[in-house]
Amino acid sequence: MPSYKLIYFNLEGRGEILRYLFSYSNIDFEDRRVEFADWPALKPTIPYGQLPVVEIDGVIYNQSLAIGRYLAKKAGLTGKSDLDEIRVDALIDTIDDFFSKFPWMDTEKAKKEFMEKSSPQLLAYLEKTLGNNPWFVGDSATWADFFWDTCADSFESYVPGFAKDYPKLLALKERVKAIPTIAAWIKKRPKKSQ
Ligand SMILES: N[C@@H](CCC(=O)N[C@@H](CS)C(=O)NCC(=O)O)C(=O)O
């Protein structure tokens, strides 16, 4: 088994999907959390100067979704057919587009306004895709379900109740969090996070 070290800030953010995927597969990983004060010195040593990265047997790999797809593939979480993989990737990319546009560094007011204006399009799409099924794609969980949960937690920490009118999407979050290996991770992860 290779050795894995995840390097990210002391946040959930873009690192949490990788922590979920490691945990789901019971893969041991070092969860290195960089303090903001230490980041300027570390940044020039990181490919493309952004986190998260994962060190696999001493080699650094960047881009959270590239790493996520590698882990999801190992775990059988990318979809059961080529067409299901398109559906899973489309969900991942759609949620990621939204995550990238969210005004993380702006004021509380700006975050709330962004959510009010932009989230209905995302949430309606996700709810329609889910329909009355337990998971977004096929008859079992994929990493798109995990990604919805981790990203929604980050949005929720800034704009509480942003998805309150979408009970099926909230129920999906609960379903993900009830997966035993994910539940065990959530129980043991550091409490201070977003
Ligand atoms: N597309 C990249 C985005 C990475 C990214 O934006 N990382 C942010 C934190 S979430 C970062 O490293 N910010 C510090 C910086 O750019 O100096 C990924 O998914 O890994």
The ligand as an SDF file (V2000), in Angstrom:
LIG
                    3D

 20 19  0  0  0  0  0  0  0  0999 V2000
   -8.6340   23.7230   -8.6350 N   0  0  0  0  0  0  0  0  0  0  0  0
   -7.8130   23.6650   -7.4550 C   0  0  0  0  0  0  0  0  0  0  0  0
   -8.1170   24.8890   -6.5940 C   0  0  0  0  0  0  0  0  0  0  0  0
   -7.1730   24.9570   -5.4140 C   0  0  0  0  0  0  0  0  0  0  0  0
   -7.4090   26.1910   -4.5910 C   0  0  0  0  0  0  0  0  0  0  0  0
   -8.0850   27.1500   -5.0190 O   0  0  0  0  0  0  0  0  0  0  0  0
   -6.8210   26.1670   -3.3940 N   0  0  0  0  0  0  0  0  0  0  0  0
   -6.9260   27.2820   -2.4760 C   0  0  0  0  0  0  0  0  0  0  0  0
   -7.5450   26.8240   -1.1550 C   0  0  0  0  0  0  0  0  0  0  0  0
   -9.1360   26.0910   -1.3960 S   0  0  0  0  0  0  0  0  0  0  0  0
   -5.5140   27.7700   -2.1560 C   0  0  0  0  0  0  0  0  0  0  0  0
   -4.5570   27.0040   -2.1840 O   0  0  0  0  0  0  0  0  0  0  0  0
   -5.4060   29.0540   -1.7990 N   0  0  0  0  0  0  0  0  0  0  0  0
   -4.1540   29.6260   -1.3560 C   0  0  0  0  0  0  0  0  0  0  0  0
   -3.3920   30.2730   -2.4700 C   0  0  0  0  0  0  0  0  0  0  0  0
   -3.8310   30.2600   -3.6500 O   0  0  0  0  0  0  0  0  0  0  0  0
   -2.3310   30.8440   -2.1580 O   0  0  0  0  0  0  0  0  0  0  0  0
   -8.1250   22.3600   -6.7060 C   0  0  0  0  0  0  0  0  0  0  0  0
   -9.2700   21.8990   -6.7860 O   0  0  0  0  0  0  0  0  0  0  0  0
   -7.2190   21.8010   -6.0710 O   0  0  0  0  0  0  0  0  0  0  0  0
  1  2  1  0
  2  3  1  0
  2 18  1  0
  3  4  1  0
  4  5  1  0
  5  6  2  0
  5  7  1  0
  7  8  1  0
  8  9  1  0
  8 11  1  0
  9 10  1  0
 11 12  2  0
 11 13  1  0
 13 14  1  0
 14 15  1  0
 15 16  2  0
 15 17  1  0
 18 19  2  0
 18 20  1  0
M  END
$$$$
